[in-house]
Amino acid sequence: MAANEVPSETPSEVRGEARGETRRRASRYVVPVAVAGVAAATIGLVPALAAAGDPDLPEITAQQLIEKIAGSETQTLSGTFKVSTDLGLPALGGLASGLGGLGGDGASSTADPAQKLTELASGTHTLRLAADGPERQKLTLLDGSDEYSLIHNGDDVWAYDSKSNEVFHEKGASEGPEAERKELPATPKELADEVLKAAGDTTSITVDGTAKVAGRDAYQLVIKPKQAGSTVASVKIAVDAANGTPLKFTLSSVEGGKPVVDAGFTKVDFARPDASVFAFEAPKGAKVTEGAEEAAKPEKLPENFEKEFGKGFEDFGKGLNVIGEGWTTIARLDTGAPAPKTEEAPKEFQGLLDSFGDEVTGKFGSGTLFKTKLVNALLTDDGKVYVGAVTKDALVDAANADK
């Protein structure tokens, strides 16, 4: 075992204390979040991220570096953040617009974070971030000359879309955003915390040199599955050598090519931002939508939607089982009904299903494999679903083993 690898025999009580401390620290470290609705998010950084040469830093073990992350006191910062995702999916723009007609009356605000921030699910984006503890954060998504800003200031959440000149406002921010943050990590630190929770006997964690990120000296923490069959090749986290704040997060697939997720700061300053950064007043003439009013609107589904597409799925979810462990965990679900045919799906979905679904066969029979660079799913013709961050062969083997 390498000197800088986390020993598998680390006492459970020590790991428990470290993870508990990580959660406590994470709850205090809040950077603009609400990148809710991005499933898996889950991003290639421009080459300019790395400055000239790797810094010469004192040696550190992986365990010490994890403790440094968990012990980080960072609560204030501002900077520029670059995010890029490549899940290997077809363009989702047409699907997103099509789905807009499946619910609601089409009059929802374009400034609503649940809709706007799904753009981060694909492509490359530049954001400005600012944070002053758990009560004040701001995220600005830059898109050419247009900007989208999300501001949390005390009990208020404001979102403004300059392109449409629309504003979204919601009270009770002390509870709502917290739930959203748990759904999707939005910063390098939150991403790092989620990955570190998976560490154990199935995971190799090492320190692999140093780097310059956003002008800061950083250590490189590398996390790799020890199990064969995972779609994850590695996770690399650049950790600020001075304060333990993760500065960059890169998740690579066994397929190679661009990282699935690559997110990090291009500029960062840990000084407290001015209070005026978090102040917001709706621009004159802007349409303002109150979140409580939006949530109260009844959903309008297509005529006969439930009759045509919900039939036979009354017991959906009752047959859920988990196969395997660690990085090769597979969720198995028996829907109790034959799989619907592509031609039976709404038109908005048919092209998407055809573009990333492959027919597969095995001892289990036949089915359709829906693939991305990270998560794959096998839907058998008899209605069983196998999903995991595992390869096609691993899913087929699991389905065959059921026979």
Residue, then its C-alpha position, 0 to 999 in steps of 0.5 A: m500500500a502506498a504511503n499516502e493511501v488511506p489505510s483500509e483498516t482505519p478505525s470506524e470511529v475515526r472515520g465516523e468522527a471525520r465524516g461528522e465533522t465534514r458535515r458540520r463544516a459543510s453546513r457552515y460553508v455555503v456558496p451560491v447553490a440552488v443548482a437544483g434540478v440538474a441530475a447528476a451534474t453534475i462539467g472541461l476547464v480551459p487550459a488557462l486554469a493551471a498557471a505556470g508550473d506546479p508548486d513545491l509543497p510539503e508532503i502530505t498524506a491522503q488522510q491528512l488532506i481529507e482532514k484539512i478539507a473537513g477542517s476548513e473554516t472558509q465561509t466567505l469568498s468571491g470569484t469566477f467559476k467555470v463549469s463544464t459537463d459532458l455526459g455523452l447525451p444528445a442535445l437536450g434543448g429541444l427536449a427541455s422546450g418540449l417538456g415545458g408543455l407537459g405541465g403548467d400553462g407555459a406562463s411560469s417565470t423564466a427566472d425560476p431557478a428550477q428551470k433556468l439552472t438546468e442549463l448547467a446539465s450540459g455544455t460549458h458555463t461561466l459563473r460569478l460566485a460570492a458568499d458571506g456565511p450561510e445567510r448570504q450567497k450570490l450566483t451569476l450565470l454569464d451567457g454572452s451579454d445576458e446574465y442570470s443572477l440568483i441571490h440568497n439574502g437572509d430570508d429572501v431568494w431573488a432570481y433575475d433573468s436579464k434576457s426576459n427582464e423577469v424576476f422570481h422571488e421566494k421567502g423562507a430561504s432558510e429552509g428551501p435552499e438547504a433542501e436543494r443543496k442536498e439534492l445537487p452539490a454545486t461547488p467543488k467543496e460540496l462535490a468533494d464532500e459527496v465523493l469522500k462519503a463513498a470512501g471505504d474498502t472499495t476506494s483508493i484515495t491518494v495524493d498525486g502531486t500539486a497544482k496551481v488553480a486560480g493562482r492558488d497552491a493546491y494539492q491533488l487528491v485522487i480517488k479511484p474505484k478498486q472495483a472493475g465494472s464502474t464507469v468512473a475512472s477517477v475523481k480528482i480534487a484540487v485542494d487549497a494548500a493554505n485553507g483546505t478549500p476545494l478549488k477544482f473537481t474533475l470526474s473522468s469516465v472509463e470511456g476517456g475523452k473529456p471529463v464528465v464533470d470539470a468544475g473549478f475556480t479561475k479566480v478566487d478571493f477569500a475576503r468578505p464580499d461587500a454587503s451591497v453584492f447581495a442587495f437586490e431590487a427588481p428593475k423597473g418594468a420587470k415582471v415579478t413572480e412570487g414563488a408561493e403563487e407559482a407553486a400553487k398553480p395546478e398542473k395541466l397534463p395532456e388529455n388522457f395522459e394518466k390513462e395512456f401512460g400510467k396504466g400498469f404502473e400502480d405498483f411501481g417502486k415496490g420491487l426495488n432491490v440493490i445489487g452489489e456494493g460500492w462503485t458497482t452498486i446496481a439498483r434493480l426495479d421490477t415495474g410489474a408491467p411490460a416495458p412501453k414501446t418507444e412509439e408509445a412515448p410522447k413525441e417529445f421523448q421519442g427522438l431522445l430515446d432513439s438517440f441514446g438507446d441501444e437494443v441488447t440481448g442476453k439470457f434475460g431476454s431482450g431490452t434497451l440500454f440507455k447510456t451516458k458516460l456516467v450512469n447507464a440503465l437497462l430496461t428489459d422487455d418484461g419491465k425490469v430496470y437495472v441502473g447504476a454507474v456501471t458498464k453495459d456488461a455489468l448491467v447485462d450480467a446482473a440481468n442474466a443473474d436474475k434468470 
